[in-house]
Amino acid sequence: MSTGQQIHNEAGSHSFETINAHVNAVDIAGVTAPPAAQQTPANRAQRLVTNYAAARPILVAVAAIPFIPANWRAVITALVVMLDEVTNSFKAGKDLAIGDGTISTMEPKLPA
């Protein structure tokens, strides 16, 4: 099954109540906090992953609304698929941790 099909199938399983519960469980202060004065690429990536995880159910639900133009839904679905791939590569990058607790400087492989 493709990721696009997974998004289509999963869209019907998200009700307003489940999406609202998900958003209410998010640390809104952490998501909306201004970035640190000195940001590193790792900090920006972590903010992206955190913010996307909070917004993903909303994007999936919007992509499933039939009265939204098909091209708009296709763009939202493509964005969700791409961000799923990026965030999964960052999660996999955590496996690059070195035994002393430091993280390898190897960058995650982003989709081309």
C-alpha positions in Angstrom: 0.0 0.0 0.0 1.3 3.4 -0.9 1.6 6.2 1.7 -1.0 8.2 -0.3 -3.4 5.3 0.0 -2.6 5.1 3.7 -3.5 8.7 4.2 -6.7 8.2 2.2 -7.7 5.3 4.4 -6.8 6.9 7.6 -8.7 10.1 6.8 -12.0 8.5 7.4 -10.9 7.2 10.9 -10.3 10.8 12.2 -13.4 12.3 13.6 -13.5 15.9 15.0 -13.4 14.4 18.5 -10.2 12.4 17.8 -8.5 15.3 16.1 -9.5 17.7 18.9 -8.3 15.2 21.5 -4.9 15.0 19.7 -4.5 18.7 19.4 -5.6 19.3 23.1 -2.9 16.7 24.1 -0.2 18.7 22.3 2.1 21.0 24.3 0.8 24.2 22.6 3.4 26.3 24.4 6.2 24.2 23.0 4.7 24.2 19.5 4.1 28.0 19.4 7.2 29.1 21.4 9.5 31.4 19.4 12.7 29.8 18.2 15.8 30.1 20.3 18.1 33.0 19.5 20.8 30.6 18.4 19.3 27.8 16.3 21.1 24.9 14.9 19.9 22.8 12.0 19.1 20.0 14.5 17.0 22.4 16.5 15.1 23.5 13.4 14.6 19.9 12.4 13.2 19.0 15.8 10.8 21.9 15.7 9.6 20.8 12.3 9.0 17.2 13.5 7.2 18.5 16.6 5.0 21.0 14.8 4.2 18.6 12.0 3.2 15.8 14.4 0.8 18.2 16.1 -0.7 19.4 12.7 -0.7 16.1 10.8 -4.2 14.9 11.8 -5.7 18.3 10.7 -3.9 18.1 7.4 -5.1 14.6 6.7 -8.7 15.5 7.6 -8.6 18.6 5.3 -7.2 16.5 2.5 -10.2 14.2 2.7 -12.9 16.9 2.6 -14.7 16.4 -0.8 -15.8 20.0 -1.3 -12.2 21.2 -1.2 -10.9 21.3 -4.8 -9.2 18.1 -5.9 -6.0 20.0 -6.8 -5.8 21.5 -3.3 -6.4 18.0 -1.7 -3.6 16.6 -3.9 -1.2 19.3 -2.8 -2.0 18.7 0.9 -1.7 15.0 0.5 1.7 15.4 -1.3 2.9 17.6 1.5 1.8 15.1 4.2 3.5 12.2 2.3 6.7 14.3 1.9 6.7 15.4 5.6 6.0 11.8 6.7 9.2 10.7 4.8 11.3 13.5 6.2 10.1 13.0 9.8 10.6 9.2 9.5 14.2 9.9 8.3 14.8 12.1 11.3 13.4 9.4 13.7 15.7 6.9 12.0 18.6 9.3 12.5 18.2 8.9 16.3 19.7 5.4 15.8 22.9 7.2 15.0 23.5 8.0 18.6 27.0 7.1 19.8 27.4 5.2 23.1 28.6 8.2 25.0 25.3 10.0 24.5 26.4 12.3 21.7 24.7 12.3 18.3 26.6 11.5 15.1 27.1 14.5 12.8 25.8 12.3 9.9 22.8 14.2 8.3 19.6 12.3 7.7 18.9 11.2 4.1 16.1 13.4 2.8 14.0 12.3 -0.1 15.1 13.7 -3.5 
